[in-house]
Amino acid sequence: MNELHDALTRLYSLPDCCSGGPLHITTDDLNVEDADLDFCVIQVSMERSVEVKKAATLTLGLLQAIPPHRRRAAIKEWWASR
């Protein structure tokens, strides 16, 4: 989980990403099902900032590697650690 926490911290530190940027429906609103992450893939593809795109892609990949039933808890753990 530390890698995910680091990726989320990096994403949120970027300009215009204080609410999760292209991943906000997942990272802020806790919509964590596969279909939600698929939507985020589309949002990331439309991102203009290369830096945000890289950070969001890394974060999204880490979230996709976690079973859907654990994603919400993983994000909540990160929020609690902030």
C-alpha positions in Angstrom: 0.0 0.0 0.0 2.9 2.4 0.5 3.5 2.6 -3.2 -0.2 3.5 -3.7 0.0 6.1 -0.9 3.1 7.6 -2.5 1.4 7.7 -5.9 -1.7 9.4 -4.5 0.4 11.9 -2.6 2.3 12.8 -5.8 -0.9 13.1 -7.8 -2.5 15.4 -5.3 0.6 17.6 -5.1 0.4 18.5 -8.8 -1.3 21.7 -10.1 -5.1 21.3 -10.6 -5.1 17.9 -8.9 -6.0 19.0 -5.4 -9.1 16.8 -5.7 -7.5 14.0 -7.6 -7.5 15.4 -11.1 -8.6 12.9 -13.7 -9.0 10.3 -11.0 -11.3 12.4 -8.8 -14.3 10.1 -9.2 -12.3 7.4 -7.6 -9.9 9.1 -5.3 -12.4 11.7 -3.9 -15.8 10.1 -4.5 -14.7 6.5 -3.8 -16.2 5.1 -7.0 -13.8 2.1 -7.2 -15.4 -0.5 -9.4 -13.7 -1.7 -12.6 -16.1 0.4 -14.7 -15.2 3.5 -12.7 -11.5 2.9 -13.3 -12.2 2.4 -17.0 -13.9 5.8 -17.0 -10.7 7.2 -15.4 -8.6 5.7 -18.2 -10.6 7.9 -20.6 -10.2 10.9 -18.4 -6.4 10.4 -18.2 -6.1 10.0 -22.0 -7.6 13.5 -22.4 -5.2 15.1 -19.8 -3.0 17.7 -21.3 -0.3 17.8 -18.6 2.3 15.1 -19.2 3.2 15.2 -15.5 -0.4 14.7 -14.4 -0.9 12.0 -17.0 2.1 10.1 -15.8 1.1 10.4 -12.1 -2.5 9.4 -12.8 -1.5 6.5 -15.0 0.8 5.1 -12.2 -1.9 5.6 -9.6 -4.6 4.0 -11.8 -2.4 1.0 -12.5 -1.8 0.5 -8.8 -5.5 0.7 -8.1 -6.3 -1.7 -10.9 -3.9 -4.2 -9.3 -5.9 -4.2 -6.0 -9.1 -6.3 -5.9 -12.2 -4.1 -6.2 -13.4 -4.9 -2.7 -10.1 -3.5 -1.2 -9.7 -0.3 -3.3 -12.1 1.8 -1.2 -10.3 0.8 2.0 -6.9 1.5 0.5 -7.9 5.0 -0.5 -9.5 5.7 2.8 -6.3 4.6 4.6 -4.4 7.2 2.5 -6.9 9.9 3.4 -6.6 9.0 7.1 -2.8 9.3 6.9 -2.8 12.8 5.5 
